[in-house]
Amino acid sequence: MIDPTSPVPRWQQVADVIRSRIADGTYPPGTRVPSVIDLAAEFGIAQATAQKTLTRLREDGMIYTVPGLGSYVAG
C-alpha cells in the first residue's frame, strides 16, 4: 500500500488510505481508527510518521482524539 519510492511522503500516503477507509465506510463515524502503534505495524512506518498522519487527519477534521482512549472518525 505504501510506495517507498514515491515522491509523496509516507505520512501522506497513509493518511490517504485512512481517508479512503473513512469514505468507503470501513471506519464509520464514531468508530476508532488505528492507533499510532497499529499504523506503524500495518504500514511499516515509524511511530513518529504514524503520529504525523493522525495529526494531519485531526487538523483536517476527519478524526478527533479522546485523551487516553484513542482517535475516532468525526461525524
N, C-alpha and C positions, 0 to 999 in steps of 0.2 A: 504494500500500500504506500509506503514511503519510498521515494526515489532519492537516494543519497547523492546522485549526480545532477539533480535538478537545481536550477538557479533559485527556485522558490525555497525559502528557509523551512527547515523541518517543522518548526512550531506551527508555521502557517499551513503546511500540508496536513498536519494532524488536526488543526482547527477546522480545515475544510472537510475532513472526514467526519468530525463530530457534528458540524453544521448539517451535513448530508443526512446523518443518522437522525438528527432532530427533525429535519424536513420530511423524511420518509416515515416517521413515526416509530423508529426503533427506540428513541428516547422521547416519549410523550411529555407534555408539560407536567411539571411536578415530580418527575422521576429523577433519580440520582444519576449523574453522569460519572464515568470512571474517575477515580482519584488520581493524584499525581503518580503514585506508585503503580497503579494499574495501567495508566497511559504509558509510562516508561517501559513497563514489561511488554505490553501489547505491541508497541511500535518500535521498540529497541532504541529509545532515545534517553537522554539524560533526564534526571528528575527536574533540573532547572529548566530544560526545554519544555517539559510537560507543564511545569508551573506557568511558564510564559504563555502556553496555549490556553490554559484556563483563565489566566488574567485577561487575555485578549477577548475571549468569549464573554467574560463578565463585563468588560468595557463596552462590548458591542450589544449588551442587553440580552444575549442568548441564554445566559445562565445567571444564577445568583448563588451565593455561598452562605451557609449557616455555620458559623464557627463551631468546631467540634463535631459536626455532623456530615459535612461534605457539600458538594455543589449540585444544584438541581436545575432542570430546564425551566426557564421562565415561561409564564403563561402568555 
